């Protein structure tokens, strides 16, 4: 067994696709409209679905926004340099909610960014 994908619901698919592809550098792997169900599924990631886990962005056509609740934590991404990644993300219009620096009670360098729907994304420096 292996993890295939994580699904998150998004209010504006085009805005979310722009964030994940242009700001975070993922690729749109596939996208399909389900007109009868009034929703679209778009899969984004850094590798093919056959090679690793990806994100499924679900857009329900009649829903503009969602309450995120308090159970979901964050999506984590490995980066070579968290400081540089934050600067690049800000330069592309992304929102950094915690600048790069050592985590509390540890030495690992982390940062947090937020997607257009408010989902938190942790950048973990892996050198």
C-alpha positions in Angstrom: 0.0 0.0 0.0 1.0 3.7 -0.4 -0.6 7.1 -0.1 -2.1 8.1 -3.5 -3.3 11.6 -2.9 -4.8 14.1 -0.4 -8.0 15.8 -1.4 -8.8 19.4 -0.4 -11.9 21.4 -1.4 -11.2 24.7 -3.1 -13.6 27.7 -3.7 -12.0 29.0 -6.9 -10.3 26.3 -8.9 -8.4 28.6 -11.3 -7.0 30.7 -8.4 -5.9 27.5 -6.6 -4.4 26.0 -9.7 -2.4 29.2 -10.3 -1.1 29.0 -6.6 -0.1 25.4 -6.7 1.5 25.5 -10.2 2.9 29.0 -10.5 3.7 29.8 -6.9 4.7 26.4 -5.6 5.9 24.9 -8.9 3.7 21.8 -9.1 2.4 20.5 -12.4 -1.3 20.0 -13.3 -1.4 16.2 -13.8 -5.0 15.8 -14.9 -8.3 17.6 -14.7 -11.8 16.4 -15.3 -15.2 18.1 -15.1 -18.2 16.1 -13.9 -21.0 18.2 -15.2 -23.8 15.9 -13.9 -22.4 16.2 -10.3 -21.4 19.8 -10.8 -17.8 19.4 -9.7 -14.3 19.4 -11.1 -11.3 17.3 -9.9 -7.8 18.6 -10.6 -4.7 16.7 -9.6 -1.4 18.5 -9.0 2.0 17.4 -7.8 5.8 17.3 -8.3 5.8 13.8 -9.8 3.5 11.5 -11.7 0.8 9.9 -9.6 2.4 6.5 -10.3 5.6 7.8 -8.6 4.3 9.5 -5.5 1.5 11.2 -3.6 -0.2 14.2 -5.1 -3.0 16.7 -4.2 -6.5 16.4 -5.5 -8.2 19.8 -5.7 -12.0 19.4 -5.7 -14.1 22.3 -6.8 -17.8 22.0 -6.3 -19.3 24.5 -8.7 -21.9 25.8 -6.4 -19.7 26.4 -3.4 -17.6 29.5 -3.2 -15.7 28.8 0.1 -15.4 26.3 2.9 -14.9 26.4 6.7 -11.6 24.7 7.3 -12.4 23.4 10.8 -9.9 22.7 13.4 -8.9 19.1 12.8 -6.8 19.5 9.6 -3.2 20.6 10.2 -1.2 21.2 7.1 0.4 19.8 4.0 4.2 19.5 4.2 6.7 20.1 1.4 10.5 19.4 1.4 12.6 22.3 0.2 16.3 22.8 -0.2 16.4 26.2 1.4 13.3 27.5 3.3 14.6 31.1 3.4 14.9 31.2 -0.4 11.6 29.4 -0.9 9.8 32.0 1.2 11.3 34.8 -0.8 10.4 33.1 -4.1 6.8 32.5 -2.9 6.4 36.1 -1.8 7.8 37.4 -5.1 5.1 35.4 -6.9 2.3 36.8 -4.7 2.1 33.9 -2.2 1.4 34.5 1.5 4.0 33.5 4.0 2.4 33.2 7.5 5.6 32.1 9.3 9.0 33.1 8.0 11.7 30.5 7.7 13.6 29.8 10.9 14.3 27.0 13.4 11.3 25.2 14.7 10.4 25.7 18.4 12.3 23.3 20.6 14.3 22.0 17.6 16.8 22.8 14.9 14.9 21.9 11.7 14.3 25.1 9.6 10.6 25.4 8.7 8.2 28.0 7.3 4.5 28.2 6.7 2.6 29.5 3.7 -1.1 29.7 3.0 -3.0 28.8 -0.1 -5.9 30.9 -1.5 -8.4 28.9 0.6 -6.5 29.2 3.8 -4.9 25.8 3.9 -1.5 25.8 5.7 1.5 24.5 3.9 4.7 23.8 5.8 8.0 24.1 4.1 10.6 21.8 5.7 14.3 22.5 4.9 16.1 19.3 3.8 19.7 19.9 3.1 
